[in-house]
Amino acid sequence: MSANDLASAAIPLGKGWHNKGSAIAAANYGGISYEGTVRSWAEDSGPSNAGNNMNTFRSHRPVTRVLVRNVSGGNLLPKRVVTWKTGYVGKRVDGYVCETAGVVAGVVDEYWPASGVPDGELFWLVVKGPTLVKTSLAGGAENVIAALAHLHGLTAATSGATTSGRVEATANALAVGTVFGRALSAKTTGNTDADLLAEIDTWIG
């Protein structure tokens, strides 16, 4: 069995290595050898809200995810865009994108519960394909996103702020790596803190 198969068997979507629900000290990190494992799921689906443990298929497009570790110092919430940890590109992430020109590593797995991924835990990071991302908390121009609009990270005070890790439409081309996808659905000014289906591609390999 390949490393990819072993990792995906040991860590399903919405789960980590430890699954303690609390932060994990660096001295206790498990699954280090699996950091950076890449796996492609054949068909895009989202967690069911019906309580029947069945997934909702949204398309027949593949989704590529990378197994990474959260080293941000706090929980990372699902559907937020995050940044690579310096020196650990492809293996660890250290916070939310908080600059318009910030390079997006990927999107936190939408299957995680609302409490998010604890610090020190492994999780699947979406790097290519359809997934849900979060819109702004404020109802304004940044919340107007047309279908097929290019997306980049929204500016926030810090990488740990509640306003960070969110997306907005970009009118003009930005630096390489900052535009990370296109909207597959649309939002208006009233759709604050809302889910937006997007086709993303942040992967470097």
Secondary structure, 3 states (H helix, E strand, C coil): CCHHHHHHHHCCCCCCCCCCCCCCCHHHCCCHHHCCCEEEECCCEECCCCCCCCCEECCCCCEEEEEEEECCCCCECCCCEEEECCCCCCCEEEEECCCCCCCCCEEECCCCCCCCECCCCEEEEEEEEEEEEECCCCCCHHHCECCCCEEEECCCCCCCCCCCCCEEECCCCCCCCCCCEEECCCECCCCCCCEEEEEEECCCC
